[in-house]
Amino acid sequence: MNLEKYNVTRRKAISTGAKVATAAVVTGVVGGLAGYLAGTSGQQESTVTRTVTVGGGGGQTVTVTNTATATVTTTATRTVTAATGPVTPEVSITFASPEWLPGRLTGLIAQDFPAWSKANIGKAVEVKMDLIPWDVIFERLSTTLIARSKEPTLLISDSQWLGQFYVGGHIRRLNDYISRDPELQQLLNRFDPALVYFYMTFPQGNYDNIVGFAHEGDTLLFVYRHDLFTHPTERENFKAQYGYDLPANYEDWYPGQLDWYQIRDIAEFFTRKAGDELAGKRLEEDFYGIAVHMSRAYDAIACPFGSILYCHGEYWWDPETGEVEGYINSERAVKALEFYASLVQYSPPNALELWFDEANAVMQAGRVAMIYNWAGFLPSLFDPAASKVYNLIRVVPPPGHRGDDGIFRRYSGIGGQPMCINAYSDRVEEALAFIKYWFEPQNQRKWAEGGGGVCIKDIIQTEWFRNLTPYNRAYADSIPFQVDFWNVPFFAEMLTAVQEEIHSALAGAVSPRTALDNLARRHKEIIQRENYPRAFERYGRPAKNVAQLIRRGLPIS
């Protein structure tokens, strides 16, 4: 498989600054964490500044600037002190990860691995982190794997890359190792089925091909202005206009069946002009109802639109047959895109450029009632130094939609990444040992306390985890209804078509129906050229027909 043929740039904006800035909000309560993130001897520091401008009425703007100190380790400590005394590494392996908080936090937790591995496999193994910027990691890994390099032994793969890497023969199938190892078998059972389905298998959900272990979890969540939603006058006016109450607490959102169309009502209600009154105060600037990702960048549209699409009872294609006609351009899909496009009028002027930073910026500036954003980027909203509304907001699971068939569907686009083993590495024993070490309870606790996205369900379901941050409860409740798009080797072209065609509809250049017909045509051409599914039959079939489950309103996992 020629990986370069499907070259795609992963979230360029997910830079050191974007993720490290959010880390400042999560207190490092494990030994050494604060020093590690702040910078220690043997490390280089650089200041990264990200400025996002939110347009306002009358040419006014609000600018939110996030500045963070990024720390990148350049020299490794060769002797690790454990409870039993100094342990000098005998062997080293490399772990390639995006250069962001989860990658640095992984490096911190790995510092005790030499002592653990000495005690458990008889050799002290050091893990060296190779932290690679998001904008080049796919290309770097592709080049390395094509060259059949033995390192990195471990690597982070975005969920959509699994098909490319596995079909290309570049990451290991782990089933044989798991079948011989009761510890790995037990570990497999500790993941939520949704994460196994979309993070760890190819084809999706096919347990015959386990190709990774979930490392960093992420979910799309709603952040709303609790102070506005509970203001007596606003509540009275809203009910008078729409005939029902604004959601006042977490339970109204989940497990309450709040509908996406109610979200649009709320967005319309809170959209105000400068000079209007909001919560008893006269606005000096325009105020917006909602900020949802709508940028053409990478998957900024595919994830939130996918959420809306699934809630309308439709999917991108039939993953068993490769059929797209009557799926992505069905009546349900058209209705979903019409709804998505209708949110533009209640969004900031830069609506068609909104991604995670832009959505955060308008909320931090106190200029929007709701945003729909990834959990991994929410911490900065609770930083008093960065956010005007740090004490006025709440985080909840996303809504669903009750279709014409009477079924209430709640699905949401999935985020996060698995860790995989390089097929060319001769350090498989060491890699598997690190995977076991990584999921030890004390290390997962460090991962959670440091701001990592925990993927182990027996931790996620604890009250300790759910109360650890303002967004963990919503993260935990949202994982079971996560849904991904394609992880086939040609996903990049499929994704590019989505971003281009749907963005055209959001911009008003074409109708939603035309955009989806164009998308179906482009997807059909790609799928036929790749001879899907026939060319991939030797890898097995997806475990379930996600399209049919969504149409029937059933759980995916």
Salt bridges, closest charged atoms under 4 A:
GLU90 OE2 - LYS118 NZ 2.96
GLU99 OE2 - ARG104 NH1 2.28
ASP112 OD2 - LYS446 NZ 3.52
GLU126 OE1 - ARG78 NH1 2.70
ASP158 OD2 - ARG10 NE 2.31
ASP176 OD1 - ARG173 NH1 3.77
ASP181 OD2 - LYS436 NZ 2.56
GLU183 OE2 - LYS436 NZ 3.66
ASP227 OD1 - ARG225 NE 2.82
GLU234 OE1 - ARG272 NH2 2.74
ASP245 OD1 - LYS239 NZ 3.62
GLU251 OE2 - ARG473 NH2 2.87
ASP259 OD1 - HIS401 ND1 2.97
GLU277 OE1 - ARG282 NH2 3.89
GLU285 OE2 - ARG367 NH1 3.65
ASP299 OD2 - ARG11 NH2 3.15
GLU314 OE1 - ARG551 NE 3.05
GLU320 OE1 - ARG541 NH2 3.32
GLU331 OE2 - ARG513 NH1 3.03
ASP357 OD2 - ARG50 NE 2.66
GLU358 OE2 - ARG50 NH2 2.93
ASP404 OD1 - LYS335 NZ 3.69
ASP405 OD2 - ARG332 NH2 3.35
ASP405 OD2 - ARG409 NH2 2.61
ASP426 OD2 - LYS150 NZ 3.23
GLU429 OE1 - LYS123 NZ 3.39
GLU430 OE2 - LYS123 NZ 3.05
GLU430 OE2 - ARG427 NH1 3.06
GLU449 OE2 - ARG445 NE 3.15
ASP458 OD2 - ARG190 NE 2.81
GLU463 OE2 - ARG466 NE 3.77
ASP477 OD1 - ARG466 NH1 2.90
GLU493 OE1 - ARG529 NH2 2.51
GLU500 OE2 - ARG296 NH2 3.85
GLU500 OE1 - ARG522 NH2 2.85
GLU501 OE2 - ARG522 NH1 2.85
GLU525 OE2 - ARG521 NH1 3.80
GLU530 OE2 - LYS5 NZ 3.69
GLU530 OE2 - ARG529 NH2 2.68
